[in-house]
Amino acid sequence: MRAGNVWMSWMALKKTTKARVLAEASRICVYCEGFADTVDHRVPRSLGGRNGKDNLQACCLHCNLER
């Protein structure tokens, strides 16, 4: 498999994970209960958090930028 194909597979998985987290939360922000359009890491990646579904939560862009 070429490197370009690996990159595209990773990007597709990332979008799928984000979509699943948002759908499971009914697109409701965990902080303000507004419309969630992005996801936030519970444990930041800088502290060893992963990109897996268990470490992501739905939140609105405003709350994500304020954290």
C-alpha positions as CSV (number, residue, x, y, z in Angstrom):
1,M,0.0,0.0,0.0
2,R,1.4,3.4,-0.9
3,A,1.9,6.1,1.7
4,G,-0.8,8.3,0.1
5,N,-3.4,5.5,0.6
6,V,-2.4,5.1,4.2
7,W,-2.9,8.8,4.8
8,M,-6.3,8.8,3.1
9,S,-7.4,5.8,5.2
10,W,-6.4,7.5,8.4
11,M,-8.3,10.7,7.4
12,A,-11.4,8.7,6.6
13,L,-11.3,7.0,10.0
14,K,-10.8,10.3,11.8
15,K,-13.9,11.8,10.1
16,T,-15.9,8.6,10.9
17,T,-14.9,8.8,14.5
18,K,-15.8,12.5,14.8
19,A,-19.2,11.8,13.1
20,R,-19.9,8.9,15.5
21,V,-19.0,11.0,18.6
22,L,-21.3,13.8,17.4
23,A,-24.1,11.5,16.5
24,E,-24.0,9.6,19.8
25,A,-24.2,13.0,21.7
26,S,-27.1,14.1,19.5
27,R,-24.8,17.1,18.6
28,I,-25.3,18.6,22.1
29,C,-22.3,20.3,23.6
30,V,-21.2,18.7,26.9
31,Y,-20.3,22.2,28.3
32,C,-23.1,24.6,27.3
33,E,-25.7,22.2,25.8
34,G,-25.6,24.2,22.6
35,F,-25.2,22.8,19.1
36,A,-22.0,20.7,19.0
37,D,-20.1,21.0,15.7
38,T,-16.7,19.7,16.8
39,V,-15.1,17.3,19.3
40,D,-12.8,17.8,22.3
41,H,-10.3,15.5,23.9
42,R,-11.1,14.6,27.5
43,V,-7.5,13.9,28.2
44,P,-5.4,16.3,26.0
45,R,-3.1,14.8,23.4
46,S,-0.2,16.7,25.0
47,L,-0.9,14.7,28.2
48,G,-1.0,11.3,26.5
49,G,-4.7,11.3,25.4
50,R,-5.6,9.4,22.2
51,N,-7.8,10.1,19.3
52,G,-10.1,7.2,20.1
53,K,-13.8,7.5,20.6
54,D,-13.5,6.9,24.3
55,N,-11.4,10.1,24.7
56,L,-13.5,12.4,22.6
57,Q,-16.6,14.3,23.5
58,A,-18.9,16.6,21.5
59,C,-18.7,20.3,22.0
60,C,-19.4,23.5,20.2
61,L,-16.6,25.5,18.6
62,H,-16.9,28.3,21.2
63,C,-16.5,26.0,24.2
64,N,-13.7,24.1,22.5
65,L,-11.7,27.3,21.8
66,E,-12.3,28.6,25.4
67,R,-10.9,25.6,27.1
